[in-house]
Amino acid sequence: MNAPTETGRPERRVDVIVGGDIAPPSGRSLSVGQLQLVLRAAHDQASHVALESEPHLPRQQSDQGGSQPEPAGRVASHRTSLPTSRPYAMLSKVSGLHSLGRHLTARRARRTGSTPAAFPKVAGVWDFPRREWAGYFYGHARRWAVLATVAMLLVVGAVTVAGRVMAMVDPVPVLVAAAPRVSDVQFAGAAQAAVFDYLSWDAAAPRARRTTDLDRWGLTGAVNDGWDGSGRLMVENASAVAVLRTSDDQAVVTVQARAAASTHVDATTGYTGDSGPSGPAADALWLTVAVPVALRGARIVPTAPPAVVGSPPTQALGPAVRAAGDEDIEAGRATADTVGKLIAAYGSGDLEFVRGPDSTFQGLAGMVTTGQVQAWRMARIETGDDPSLRIGDVTVLWTLPGGAGRLRSSYRIQLVQRESRWLLQQITPALDES
């Protein structure tokens, strides 16, 4: 409905029903100016509600382009609610009970549309105050740490490069151990040559020839050369299989020899005879002997006659009885039969019930047929020695198969007593003549 104004122009009125803070009586008519006031008030209230629900966004300007200032309490609340950039801010907000009342008051104010009261900013549980000098100190500390790291890397690199340059300019001399005066090959060669002469004999040939052959090795006489003068044997090949060094100029070389025994066959006609060189049809015999050798002057010679062994010895010792006062005659007589049986078992290779505990030597299976003990001497027990361990020297005359003859060998043996029985614990070739 239009009503006349003072200027005579009618004023346009609109009937509006408005809810909110400005509520005219039901059915009241508003002018255009009053309507603008109502809309402006509604706009301000809507802006206030949006600011309370989203405190992080800036307040929008009004339609006329002017910005309305925020109340002091609202600005303080907005500033205190801004999140901190520290990674522990959310944990502080969750675990800090001091902010619970502030959150409840702000929520109640949003529901009622009123302005929340201002709250002072309180440090959270995980907030640590930092002063101005702390930031200055941390900045300089980081700078000095970086400089120290760079300096350390430069020093280490310089030292490394300098060390390599010095190593190239002045290398460390390589210390090489001095070679022994006699090598294993030299010991092996001398032992092989000695075996060719020592294990070659012929009963039909003159004895003087064998004596001449052994003179060059220092092994002379009918007893020292080991051969009893019967049969015939000729070594065809010899090879060193082990070298046990006892010092710089002494060793025990184990040599495996292939020899032809018994009758000989003429290589051209194939007929057998009593003389002449052996041919390929002769019986082959394999013997393993241990040869003690040593450097004497400019030559390497045997220090004792070679002894037949079943396996390479692991150690070499001198005679157990060197003088008459070192022998236990009564104990030697009491154990003579036992030693004879042990030697017979060693010759046959059947050592199952005669070998001592933890022993590893092997017997002479296939190399000899029988063995006869020619001499046995047991050493006297010294004070403090174990009476269940006895040592002694034994000389055995072995009979070779195929009528090749008999060969004498000397050993040093060790006996061990287990349950009133004597067992063969160790057997090694003698290093020198007994």
BADORO-782722 format. One line per field, with one value per residue (C-alpha): residue number from 1; x, y, z; residue in three letters. Coordinates in steps of 0.2 Angstrom, whole numbers, plus 2048, in hexadecimal, padded with zeros to 3 digits. Last residue first. Layout:
REM BADORO-782722
n: (NUM;...) .
x: (X;...) .
y: (Y;...) .
z: (Z;...) .
res: (ALA;...) .
This chain:
REM BADORO-782722
n: (434;433;432;431;430;429;428;427;426;425;424;423;422;421;420;419;418;417;416;415;414;413;412;411;410;409;408;407;406;405;404;403;402;401;400;399;398;397;396;395;394;393;392;391;390;389;388;387;386;385;384;383;382;381;380;379;378;377;376;375;374;373;372;371;370;369;368;367;366;365;364;363;362;361;360;359;358;357;356;355;354;353;352;351;350;349;348;347;346;345;344;343;342;341;340;339;338;337;336;335;334;333;332;331;330;329;328;327;326;325;324;323;322;321;320;319;318;317;316;315;314;313;312;311;310;309;308;307;306;305;304;303;302;301;300;299;298;297;296;295;294;293;292;291;290;289;288;287;286;285;284;283;282;281;280;279;278;277;276;275;274;273;272;271;270;269;268;267;266;265;264;263;262;261;260;259;258;257;256;255;254;253;252;251;250;249;248;247;246;245;244;243;242;241;240;239;238;237;236;235;234;233;232;231;230;229;228;227;226;225;224;223;222;221;220;219;218;217;216;215;214;213;212;211;210;209;208;207;206;205;204;203;202;201;200;199;198;197;196;195;194;193;192;191;190;189;188;187;186;185;184;183;182;181;180;179;178;177;176;175;174;173;172;171;170;169;168;167;166;165;164;163;162;161;160;159;158;157;156;155;154;153;152;151;150;149;148;147;146;145;144;143;142;141;140;139;138;137;136;135;134;133;132;131;130;129;128;127;126;125;124;123;122;121;120;119;118;117;116;115;114;113;112;111;110;109;108;107;106;105;104;103;102;101;100;99;98;97;96;95;94;93;92;91;90;89;88;87;86;85;84;83;82;81;80;79;78;77;76;75;74;73;72;71;70;69;68;67;66;65;64;63;62;61;60;59;58;57;56;55;54;53;52;51;50;49;48;47;46;45;44;43;42;41;40;39;38;37;36;35;34;33;32;31;30;29;28;27;26;25;24;23;22;21;20;19;18;17;16;15;14;13;12;11;10;9;8;7;6;5;4;3;2;1) .
x: (A5B;A5F;A56;A44;A3B;A2B;A1B;A0E;A01;9F3;9F6;9EB;9F0;9E2;9DE;9CE;9D7;9EA;9F2;A02;A0D;A18;A29;A2D;A3B;A39;A42;A3D;A3B;A3C;A32;A2B;A1A;A15;A21;A26;A29;A37;A31;A3B;A32;A36;A2C;A1E;A12;A02;9F7;A05;A02;A12;A15;A27;A2D;A28;A36;A36;A31;A3D;A38;A43;A41;A2E;A28;A1C;A12;A0A;A0F;A08;9F6;9F0;9FD;9F2;9EB;9ED;9DF;9DF;9D1;9D1;9DF;9DE;9DF;9CD;9C9;9DB;9DB;9E8;9F1;A02;9FA;9F2;A03;A0B;9FD;A00;A12;A10;A05;A12;A20;A15;A1C;A2E;A2E;A27;A35;A42;A3D;A49;A50;A60;A66;A66;A5B;A4A;A3B;A44;A40;A2F;A26;A14;A05;A0B;A06;9FB;9FF;A11;A21;A31;A3F;A50;A55;A5D;A59;A64;A61;A72;A7C;A81;A75;A63;A57;A4D;A41;A39;A28;A23;A14;A16;A0C;A11;A0F;A13;A1D;A15;A1B;A2D;A3A;A4D;A57;A59;A4F;A45;A34;A30;A27;A33;A37;A33;A3B;A31;A37;A33;A2E;A2A;A27;A26;A1A;A1F;A15;A20;A1C;A29;A2F;A38;A47;A50;A44;A3D;A31;A29;A1D;A1C;A0E;A0B;A1C;A1C;A27;A27;A2F;A37;A3F;A3D;A45;A46;A52;A60;A58;A55;A54;A63;A69;A6B;A76;A80;A7F;A72;A7B;A71;A7F;A85;A74;A77;A89;A82;A75;A82;A8E;A81;A83;A73;A69;A61;A5A;A57;A4D;A44;A52;A58;A48;A43;A52;A4D;A3B;A41;A4D;A3F;A33;A3F;A43;A30;A2D;A39;A4A;A52;A41;A3A;A3B;A2A;A25;A23;A1B;A23;A16;A15;A1D;A16;A06;A03;A06;9F9;9ED;9EF;9EE;9DE;9D7;9DD;9D6;9C5;9C4;9C9;9BC;9AE;9B2;9B2;9A1;99A;9A0;999;988;988;98E;97F;973;979;978;966;962;96A;961;950;954;959;947;93E;936;927;924;913;910;902;8FB;900;8F1;8EA;8DE;8CC;8C0;8AD;8A2;896;884;87C;875;87C;88C;88E;88C;89A;8A6;8A2;8A6;8B6;8BC;8B8;8C2;8D1;8DA;8D8;8E6;8E8;8DE;8E5;8F6;8F6;8F0;8FE;90B;911;913;90A;8FE;8EC;8E2;8D6;8DE;8DD;8CA;8C6;8CF;8C6;8B5;8B9;8BE;8AF;8B2;8B2;8A6;8AE;8A6;8A3;890;88C;895;8A7;8AA;8B3;8C4;8C3;8CC;8BE;8B1;8A2;8A4;8A7;898;88D;893;891;87F;87B;882;878;868;86B;86E;85E;854;85B;858;846;844;84A;83D;82F;828;816;810;806;80D;817;828;836;847;853;84E;83F;838;826;825;817;81F;81C;81F;81F;813;81A;813;823;81D;819;809;806;807;800) .
y: (616;61F;62F;636;626;623;627;61C;622;61C;609;602;5F9;5F1;5F2;5FC;609;60A;615;610;61C;616;61C;612;609;600;5F0;5EA;5D7;5D0;5D2;5C0;5C6;5CF;5D9;5D2;5E0;5E0;5EB;5F6;5FE;60D;612;61C;619;622;61A;61F;632;63B;645;63E;636;625;61A;618;607;5FD;5F1;5E9;5DC;5DC;5D1;5D7;5CD;5CF;5E1;5EF;5E8;5F0;5FA;603;614;622;62C;62A;632;623;616;609;5F7;5F1;5F8;5F8;5EB;5F2;5E2;5EA;5F4;5E5;5DC;5EB;5EB;5D8;5DA;5E9;5DE;5D0;5DC;5E5;5DD;5DD;5EF;5F3;5EA;5F2;604;60D;61F;619;610;61F;627;61E;627;629;63A;640;643;64A;648;638;634;625;612;613;60A;612;61A;618;627;638;638;644;656;65D;66D;66A;65E;663;657;648;63C;630;629;61A;615;605;600;5EF;5EA;5D8;5D7;5D7;5E8;5E2;5E0;5E2;5D3;5C3;5B4;5B2;5B5;5B4;5C3;5C3;5D6;5DD;5CE;5CB;5CC;5C1;5C8;5DA;5EA;5FA;609;615;621;62E;636;644;647;658;661;671;67F;673;664;666;658;656;64B;641;640;635;625;61B;60B;605;5F3;5E5;5D4;5C7;5C5;5D0;5D6;5E7;5F5;5FF;602;5EF;5E9;5F9;60A;618;628;62D;62C;61C;614;611;60A;5FE;5F8;5F4;5EC;5DF;5D7;5D4;5C3;5C9;5D8;5E9;5FA;601;60C;612;619;61E;62A;633;635;63C;649;64F;651;65B;666;669;66D;67B;67C;68C;692;6A2;6B2;6B9;6C7;6D9;6E4;6F6;704;70F;720;72A;720;71E;730;735;729;730;742;73E;737;745;752;749;748;75A;760;755;75C;76E;76B;763;771;77E;776;775;787;78D;782;789;79B;799;790;79D;7AC;7A2;79F;7B2;7B7;7AC;79C;796;783;77D;76B;76D;77C;78E;799;7A7;7B2;7AF;7BC;7BA;7B3;7BE;7B8;7AD;7A1;791;79A;7A0;78F;788;796;793;780;783;790;784;776;781;77D;76A;76A;758;75C;76E;769;75A;765;772;764;767;77A;785;78C;78C;79C;79B;7A8;7B5;7B2;7B3;7C3;7CA;7C5;7CD;7DD;7DE;7DD;7ED;7ED;7EF;7FB;7F7;7FB;7E8;7E4;7DD;7CB;7C7;7BD;7AA;7A0;7A3;799;796;7A6;7B0;7A8;7AD;7BF;7C0;7BA;7C7;7D5;7D0;7CF;7E0;7E7;7DE;7E6;7F8;7F6;7F1;801;80B;803;806;7F9;7F3;7EB;7DB;7D2;7DF;7E2;7D5;7DC;7CF;7C1;7BE;7CA;7CB;7D7;7E2;7EE;801;80D;81F;82B;83B;84B;851;84D;83B;833;821;811;800) .
z: (857;846;843;841;845;83C;845;84E;85A;866;864;872;883;88C;89F;89C;890;890;883;879;86F;861;85A;84A;841;831;829;818;813;802;7F2;7F3;7EC;7FC;808;818;825;832;840;84C;85B;866;875;87D;88B;890;89E;8AB;8A7;8AA;8BA;8BD;8AE;8A7;8A0;88D;886;87A;86D;860;852;851;842;836;829;818;813;808;806;817;81F;82C;82D;83A;841;854;85E;86A;868;85A;85F;85D;84C;845;838;82C;82B;82F;83D;844;845;84D;85B;85D;85F;86B;876;877;87C;889;899;891;88E;89F;8A7;89C;89F;893;895;89F;890;885;877;87B;874;863;85A;855;845;845;83A;831;81F;81F;81F;823;81D;824;81B;823;82D;82A;818;80D;807;801;802;814;81C;818;820;81B;824;817;81B;80F;806;7FB;7EC;7E5;7D2;7CD;7BD;7AC;7A8;7A8;7B5;7B0;7AE;7B9;7BF;7B0;7A9;796;78E;77F;77E;790;798;7A8;7B9;7C8;7D9;7DB;7D1;7DA;7DB;7E8;7F3;7FC;80D;810;822;824;829;824;82A;837;839;828;824;811;809;7F9;7F2;7E2;7DD;7CE;7C8;7D8;7D6;7E3;7E4;7F2;800;807;817;811;81D;817;829;82D;81E;81E;816;816;814;805;7F8;800;7FD;7EA;7EE;7FB;7EF;7E2;7EE;7F3;7E2;7D8;7DB;7EA;7E1;7E9;7E6;7F4;7FB;7EA;7E3;7F4;7F5;7E5;7EB;7FC;7F4;7E8;7F6;801;7F2;7EE;800;800;808;80E;813;809;813;817;80C;813;807;808;80B;7FC;7FC;7ED;7EB;7FD;800;7F3;7FB;80C;805;7FD;80D;817;80C;80B;81E;820;813;81B;82C;826;81E;82D;838;82D;82D;840;841;837;840;851;84A;846;856;861;858;85A;86C;86F;86A;876;873;87E;87D;877;87A;888;880;884;888;87D;886;883;87C;87F;872;868;868;85B;867;85F;85A;86C;874;868;86D;880;87E;874;881;890;888;884;895;893;887;87F;86F;86C;871;865;857;85A;85B;849;84B;83F;84C;84A;84B;859;864;856;853;865;866;857;85E;86F;867;85C;84A;83F;831;820;813;801;801;800;810;810;814;825;823;823;832;83E;834;83F;849;839;830;83E;83E;82B;82D;83B;830;821;82C;832;820;81A;828;825;813;817;822;813;807;813;81E;821;831;830;83F;84A;844;848;847;850;845;83A;82E;827;819;812;806;805;7F7;7FC;7F2;7EC;7F4;7FA;80C;808;802;807;7FB;800) .
res: (SER;GLU;ASP;LEU;ALA;PRO;THR;ILE;GLN;GLN;LEU;LEU;TRP;ARG;SER;GLU;ARG;GLN;VAL;LEU;GLN;ILE;ARG;TYR;SER;SER;ARG;LEU;ARG;GLY;ALA;GLY;GLY;PRO;LEU;THR;TRP;LEU;VAL;THR;VAL;ASP;GLY;ILE;ARG;LEU;SER;PRO;ASP;ASP;GLY;THR;GLU;ILE;ARG;ALA;MET;ARG;TRP;ALA;GLN;VAL;GLN;GLY;THR;THR;VAL;MET;GLY;ALA;LEU;GLY;GLN;PHE;THR;SER;ASP;PRO;GLY;ARG;VAL;PHE;GLU;LEU;ASP;GLY;SER;GLY;TYR;ALA;ALA;ILE;LEU;LYS;GLY;VAL;THR;ASP;ALA;THR;ALA;ARG;GLY;ALA;GLU;ILE;ASP;GLU;ASP;GLY;ALA;ALA;ARG;VAL;ALA;PRO;GLY;LEU;ALA;GLN;THR;PRO;PRO;SER;GLY;VAL;VAL;ALA;PRO;PRO;ALA;THR;PRO;VAL;ILE;ARG;ALA;GLY;ARG;LEU;ALA;VAL;PRO;VAL;ALA;VAL;THR;LEU;TRP;LEU;ALA;ASP;ALA;ALA;PRO;GLY;SER;PRO;GLY;SER;ASP;GLY;THR;TYR;GLY;THR;THR;ALA;ASP;VAL;HIS;THR;SER;ALA;ALA;ALA;ARG;ALA;GLN;VAL;THR;VAL;VAL;ALA;GLN;ASP;ASP;SER;THR;ARG;LEU;VAL;ALA;VAL;ALA;SER;ALA;ASN;GLU;VAL;MET;LEU;ARG;GLY;SER;GLY;ASP;TRP;GLY;ASP;ASN;VAL;ALA;GLY;THR;LEU;GLY;TRP;ARG;ASP;LEU;ASP;THR;THR;ARG;ARG;ALA;ARG;PRO;ALA;ALA;ALA;ASP;TRP;SER;LEU;TYR;ASP;PHE;VAL;ALA;ALA;GLN;ALA;ALA;GLY;ALA;PHE;GLN;VAL;ASP;SER;VAL;ARG;PRO;ALA;ALA;ALA;VAL;LEU;VAL;PRO;VAL;PRO;ASP;VAL;MET;ALA;MET;VAL;ARG;GLY;ALA;VAL;THR;VAL;ALA;GLY;VAL;VAL;LEU;LEU;MET;ALA;VAL;THR;ALA;LEU;VAL;ALA;TRP;ARG;ARG;ALA;HIS;GLY;TYR;PHE;TYR;GLY;ALA;TRP;GLU;ARG;ARG;PRO;PHE;ASP;TRP;VAL;GLY;ALA;VAL;LYS;PRO;PHE;ALA;ALA;PRO;THR;SER;GLY;THR;ARG;ARG;ALA;ARG;ARG;ALA;THR;LEU;HIS;ARG;GLY;LEU;SER;HIS;LEU;GLY;SER;VAL;LYS;SER;LEU;MET;ALA;TYR;PRO;ARG;SER;THR;PRO;LEU;SER;THR;ARG;HIS;SER;ALA;VAL;ARG;GLY;ALA;PRO;GLU;PRO;GLN;SER;GLY;GLY;GLN;ASP;SER;GLN;GLN;ARG;PRO;LEU;HIS;PRO;GLU;SER;GLU;LEU;ALA;VAL;HIS;SER;ALA;GLN;ASP;HIS;ALA;ALA;ARG;LEU;VAL;LEU;GLN;LEU;GLN;GLY;VAL;SER;LEU;SER;ARG;GLY;SER;PRO;PRO;ALA;ILE;ASP;GLY;GLY;VAL;ILE;VAL;ASP;VAL;ARG;ARG;GLU;PRO;ARG;GLY;THR;GLU;THR;PRO;ALA;ASN;MET) .
